[in-house]
Amino acid sequence: VQLVESGGGSVQAGGSLRLSCVASGYIFTTYCMGWFRQAPGKEREGVATINIAGSRTYYADSVKGRFTISRDNARNTVYLQMTSLKPEDTAMYYCAAFHCAAYVGLGTWALRQNAYEYWGLGTQVTVS
């Protein structure tokens, strides 16, 4: 199983970035996906999560209305579109996956690290 993130970089406050995560080595359409971030000296926190069909999403309050998670099952890829970026969004961003049912309801539990089975190595986002 491999999750590879890309799309990070440096951006000014108010700007936008789109992160991508390509999955391989497992059946993408049997896993829910999530994005997490970790700033220096802070714990890793869940940012957004999405169900298999892409029809349900759940966001941390800190990013709600600014970030959008989506997925393209034909490309085994999950995205995180980030807009109105703030300096406090600076962090390493990770994508992660957990096996889930098609009808699963997403909530705060799906933003916890212990829900996830597979992790990428991360992509750095710096907002100045």
C-alpha positions as a Python dict, from the first residue, in 0.01 Angstrom:
ca = {
    (1, 'V'): (0, 0, 0),
    (2, 'Q'): (132, 339, -94),
    (3, 'L'): (-6, 688, -55),
    (4, 'V'): (190, 966, -222),
    (5, 'E'): (106, 1330, -158),
    (6, 'S'): (199, 1622, -380),
    (7, 'G'): (106, 1984, -437),
    (8, 'G'): (250, 2144, -128),
    (9, 'G'): (455, 2460, -140),
    (10, 'S'): (488, 2815, -17),
    (11, 'V'): (207, 3063, -63),
    (12, 'Q'): (110, 3402, 70),
    (13, 'A'): (-178, 3443, 309),
    (14, 'G'): (-507, 3450, 122),
    (15, 'G'): (-374, 3226, -150),
    (16, 'S'): (-474, 2877, -259),
    (17, 'L'): (-318, 2536, -306),
    (18, 'R'): (-448, 2200, -418),
    (19, 'L'): (-299, 1890, -265),
    (20, 'S'): (-322, 1550, -434),
    (21, 'C'): (-274, 1201, -297),
    (22, 'V'): (-239, 903, -528),
    (23, 'A'): (-311, 562, -378),
    (24, 'S'): (-184, 226, -496),
    (25, 'G'): (-162, -129, -372),
    (26, 'Y'): (-520, -166, -249),
    (27, 'I'): (-873, -131, -371),
    (28, 'F'): (-923, 245, -352),
    (29, 'T'): (-1300, 218, -370),
    (30, 'T'): (-1326, 25, -45),
    (31, 'Y'): (-1153, 292, 161),
    (32, 'C'): (-1254, 625, 305),
    (33, 'M'): (-985, 889, 279),
    (34, 'G'): (-872, 1173, 498),
    (35, 'W'): (-628, 1461, 521),
    (36, 'F'): (-436, 1543, 836),
    (37, 'R'): (-179, 1806, 921),
    (38, 'Q'): (94, 1853, 1176),
    (39, 'A'): (262, 2179, 1259),
    (40, 'P'): (598, 2188, 1441),
    (41, 'G'): (553, 2122, 1809),
    (42, 'K'): (187, 2031, 1771),
    (43, 'E'): (-10, 1711, 1750),
    (44, 'R'): (-132, 1579, 1419),
    (45, 'E'): (-490, 1689, 1358),
    (46, 'G'): (-757, 1571, 1121),
    (47, 'V'): (-860, 1825, 860),
    (48, 'A'): (-1109, 1657, 629),
    (49, 'T'): (-1248, 1317, 542),
    (50, 'I'): (-1453, 1173, 256),
    (51, 'N'): (-1651, 856, 199),
    (52, 'I'): (-1604, 606, -82),
    (53, 'A'): (-1846, 763, -328),
    (54, 'G'): (-1734, 1115, -251),
    (55, 'S'): (-2088, 1204, -150),
    (56, 'R'): (-2018, 1267, 219),
    (57, 'T'): (-1750, 1482, 372),
    (58, 'Y'): (-1662, 1610, 715),
    (59, 'Y'): (-1430, 1895, 812),
    (60, 'A'): (-1253, 2031, 1113),
    (61, 'D'): (-1402, 2360, 1225),
    (62, 'S'): (-1071, 2534, 1161),
    (63, 'V'): (-1095, 2472, 785),
    (64, 'K'): (-1467, 2454, 723),
    (65, 'G'): (-1567, 2683, 437),
    (66, 'R'): (-1207, 2719, 317),
    (67, 'F'): (-1095, 2364, 237),
    (68, 'T'): (-1269, 2111, 12),
    (69, 'I'): (-1190, 1741, -1),
    (70, 'S'): (-1279, 1542, -311),
    (71, 'R'): (-1181, 1219, -480),
    (72, 'D'): (-1153, 1073, -827),
    (73, 'N'): (-1199, 699, -797),
    (74, 'A'): (-1101, 643, -1159),
    (75, 'R'): (-761, 794, -1081),
    (76, 'N'): (-722, 652, -728),
    (77, 'T'): (-669, 1008, -613),
    (78, 'V'): (-796, 1225, -330),
    (79, 'Y'): (-761, 1603, -334),
    (80, 'L'): (-762, 1883, -82),
    (81, 'Q'): (-841, 2222, -229),
    (82, 'M'): (-728, 2490, 13),
    (83, 'T'): (-836, 2852, -24),
    (84, 'S'): (-806, 3166, 189),
    (85, 'L'): (-494, 3018, 343),
    (86, 'K'): (-370, 3155, 673),
    (87, 'P'): (-27, 3138, 838),
    (88, 'E'): (-176, 2899, 1094),
    (89, 'D'): (-241, 2651, 811),
    (90, 'T'): (135, 2601, 783),
    (91, 'A'): (205, 2233, 845),
    (92, 'M'): (302, 1902, 694),
    (93, 'Y'): (-9, 1760, 531),
    (94, 'Y'): (-71, 1387, 519),
    (95, 'C'): (-330, 1178, 344),
    (96, 'A'): (-457, 861, 504),
    (97, 'A'): (-698, 576, 434),
    (98, 'F'): (-922, 341, 630),
    (99, 'H'): (-1144, 58, 516),
    (100, 'C'): (-1505, 161, 543),
    (101, 'A'): (-1856, 65, 441),
    (102, 'A'): (-2021, 243, 153),
    (103, 'Y'): (-2293, 380, 382),
    (104, 'V'): (-2070, 496, 665),
    (105, 'G'): (-2161, 824, 829),
    (106, 'L'): (-1866, 1056, 884),
    (107, 'G'): (-1814, 1266, 1192),
    (108, 'T'): (-1555, 1373, 1444),
    (109, 'W'): (-1445, 1012, 1486),
    (110, 'A'): (-1329, 1009, 1123),
    (111, 'L'): (-1083, 1289, 1197),
    (112, 'R'): (-899, 1086, 1460),
    (113, 'Q'): (-569, 924, 1369),
    (114, 'N'): (-662, 590, 1517),
    (115, 'A'): (-939, 546, 1257),
    (116, 'Y'): (-682, 523, 978),
    (117, 'E'): (-480, 226, 857),
    (118, 'Y'): (-250, 369, 591),
    (119, 'W'): (-56, 693, 575),
    (120, 'G'): (146, 888, 324),
    (121, 'L'): (477, 1060, 398),
    (122, 'G'): (337, 1411, 371),
    (123, 'T'): (376, 1731, 174),
    (124, 'Q'): (477, 2063, 329),
    (125, 'V'): (253, 2368, 313),
    (126, 'T'): (393, 2703, 422),
    (127, 'V'): (177, 3014, 439),
    (128, 'S'): (343, 3350, 503),
}
